[in-house]
Amino acid sequence: MTSKELLYIEDALGHENFMKSCAQKASSQLTDATLSTYMGELVQKHNEIFNKFLNLL
């Protein structure tokens, strides 16, 4: 794997981690149960994507 590809994966990992933390924060602050559940699903989805990128290494 080239250094450019490694930088791309590192960047993607950072973005997914940021999206996951934003979704977690939103989920905990929402009062609407349906929206909170949806945000929880987004947390899981971003965690799955994060793990897929991590497995590339």
Backbone torsions as a table, in degrees:
resi	resn	phi	psi	omega
1	MET	NA	135.2	-178.5
2	THR	-78.2	164.1	179.4
3	SER	-66.1	-31.4	178.1
4	LYS	-66.8	-40.9	177.7
5	GLU	-65.7	-39.2	177.5
6	LEU	-63.9	-39.1	176.9
7	LEU	-64.1	-38.1	178.2
8	TYR	-63.7	-44.9	-179.4
9	ILE	-65.2	-41.2	177.6
10	GLU	-60.7	-42.2	178.4
11	ASP	-64.4	-44.1	179.8
12	ALA	-63.7	-39.3	177.1
13	LEU	-61.6	-41.9	178.3
14	GLY	-63.6	-41.1	179.0
15	HIS	-65.7	-44.0	-179.8
16	GLU	-65.3	-39.2	177.8
17	ASN	-63.7	-40.6	178.0
18	PHE	-64.6	-45.0	180.0
19	MET	-63.5	-39.1	178.7
20	LYS	-63.4	-44.9	-178.8
21	SER	-67.8	-35.9	176.5
22	CYS	-64.6	-42.7	179.9
23	ALA	-65.8	-38.9	177.5
24	GLN	-63.0	-44.3	-179.2
25	LYS	-64.4	-44.9	179.8
26	ALA	-63.2	-41.6	-179.3
27	SER	-60.6	-39.0	-178.3
28	SER	-74.9	-20.9	-177.1
29	GLN	-96.4	-16.4	-177.5
30	LEU	-75.3	142.5	177.4
31	THR	-97.4	-21.0	177.6
32	ASP	-77.4	119.7	-175.7
33	ALA	-62.7	-38.3	-179.1
34	THR	-65.5	-45.6	178.5
35	LEU	-65.9	-38.5	178.9
36	SER	-63.9	-41.0	177.0
37	THR	-64.2	-42.5	178.6
38	TYR	-61.8	-42.5	178.9
39	MET	-64.6	-35.0	175.3
40	GLY	-62.7	-38.2	176.5
41	GLU	-65.7	-36.9	177.1
42	LEU	-65.5	-36.8	176.8
43	VAL	-59.0	-46.6	180.0
44	GLN	-63.9	-41.1	-179.2
45	LYS	-63.7	-46.2	-180.0
46	HIS	-67.2	-31.2	175.8
47	ASN	-66.9	-40.1	177.4
48	GLU	-63.0	-44.4	179.4
49	ILE	-64.2	-41.9	177.7
50	PHE	-57.0	-47.1	-178.7
51	ASN	-65.1	-35.1	177.6
52	LYS	-64.6	-43.6	176.4
53	PHE	-64.4	-40.6	179.8
54	LEU	-62.7	-36.5	179.1
55	ASN	-69.0	-16.2	175.8
56	LEU	-68.5	-24.6	-179.6
57	LEU	-83.0	NA	NA
